[in-house]
Amino acid sequence: MIVLVDYNLTGYVVLLRGTLAADGWLDLLSIQFVLLEEAGLAMDSSDRLIWQFAQANQMLLLTANRNAKGEDSLEQTIQRMGTPTSLPVITIGSLDRLIEREYREQCAARLAEIALYIENYSGVGRLFIP
């Protein structure tokens, strides 16, 4: 599973990846994190462009701050363009709490569960974790 990491999680993804590894999830699952810039997307790309890119490339989008403001907002894009086969957007409920080990472990476990059972989450739009 490839996870496209939104710009606001760039520094945090190292912690999340480390937690997944420490908890043994990376021994069970192949999860690769790709930053927007590594995917060739600009940091100021619209929510719609990022969502479309993730869907076209069968990536989960991991974010913490995409909103419903404007026609190109993530929420509007999911509502207008989402289908029953669309991959979900994973949204971290509290970005500031990712520095807390217990919260990060909960987020990592939930992300692993979603990746493991991805077929159960097609078409749901957005999932908040933990």
C-alpha positions in Angstrom: 0.0 0.0 0.0 1.3 3.4 -0.9 0.4 6.3 1.3 0.6 9.8 -0.2 1.6 12.1 2.7 0.2 15.7 2.7 2.6 18.5 3.3 1.4 19.2 6.8 2.6 15.7 7.9 6.1 15.8 6.3 8.0 15.8 9.6 5.6 13.6 11.4 5.7 10.7 8.9 9.1 9.7 10.2 7.6 9.2 13.7 4.6 7.3 12.2 6.8 5.1 10.1 9.0 4.4 13.1 6.0 3.4 15.2 4.7 1.1 12.5 8.1 -0.6 12.4 8.5 -0.8 16.2 5.0 -2.3 16.6 5.7 -4.9 13.9 3.2 -3.7 11.4 5.9 -3.3 8.6 6.7 -7.0 9.0 3.1 -7.8 8.1 2.3 -5.1 5.6 4.1 -3.4 2.8 3.4 0.3 3.5 5.4 2.9 1.6 5.1 6.6 2.4 5.5 9.1 -0.5 5.7 12.9 0.1 3.9 15.2 -2.3 7.2 16.5 -3.6 8.4 12.9 -4.2 5.2 12.3 -6.2 5.9 15.5 -8.3 3.2 17.5 -6.7 3.7 21.1 -5.5 3.0 21.9 -1.9 0.3 24.4 -2.9 -1.5 21.9 -5.2 -5.2 22.0 -4.9 -7.0 19.5 -2.7 -8.8 18.2 -5.9 -5.5 17.7 -7.8 -4.0 15.8 -4.8 -7.1 13.6 -4.4 -7.3 12.9 -8.1 -3.6 12.0 -8.2 -4.0 9.6 -5.2 -7.0 7.9 -6.7 -5.4 7.6 -10.2 -2.3 6.0 -8.6 -4.2 3.8 -6.1 -2.7 5.6 -3.1 -4.2 6.3 0.3 -4.1 10.1 1.0 -2.9 10.8 4.6 -3.7 14.4 5.8 -4.5 16.4 8.8 -5.9 19.7 7.6 -7.8 19.5 4.3 -11.2 21.3 4.7 -14.5 22.0 3.0 -13.8 25.6 2.0 -14.3 26.2 -1.7 -15.1 24.2 -4.8 -11.7 22.5 -4.9 -11.6 21.6 -1.2 -11.0 18.0 -0.2 -14.5 17.5 1.2 -16.2 19.0 -1.8 -14.0 16.9 -4.1 -14.8 13.7 -2.2 -18.5 14.4 -2.3 -18.6 15.3 -6.0 -16.0 12.9 -7.4 -16.0 10.0 -5.0 -17.3 6.6 -6.2 -18.0 3.3 -4.5 -14.5 2.2 -5.5 -12.6 5.3 -4.4 -9.9 4.8 -1.8 -10.5 6.6 1.5 -8.7 9.7 2.6 -7.1 9.1 6.0 -7.3 12.2 8.3 -5.3 12.4 11.5 -7.7 13.8 14.1 -5.1 15.7 16.1 -1.9 16.6 14.4 -0.4 18.1 17.6 -0.9 14.8 19.4 1.2 12.8 17.0 4.2 13.6 19.2 2.6 11.6 22.0 3.7 7.9 21.8 0.3 6.4 22.8 -1.7 8.5 20.3 0.8 7.8 17.5 0.6 4.1 18.3 -3.2 4.3 18.0 -2.9 6.1 14.7 -0.4 3.6 13.4 -2.6 0.6 14.4 -5.6 2.2 12.7 -3.7 3.0 9.5 -2.4 -0.6 9.4 -5.9 -1.9 9.9 -7.2 0.2 7.0 -4.3 -0.9 4.8 -4.9 -4.6 5.8 -8.6 -4.5 5.1 -8.7 -1.8 2.4 -11.5 -3.6 0.5 -13.8 -2.8 3.5 -13.2 1.0 3.1 -13.7 1.6 -0.6 -16.1 4.4 -1.2 -16.3 5.7 2.4 -14.8 9.0 1.5 -12.9 10.0 4.6 -11.7 8.2 7.7 -10.6 10.0 10.8 -7.9 8.3 12.9 -7.2 7.1 15.5 
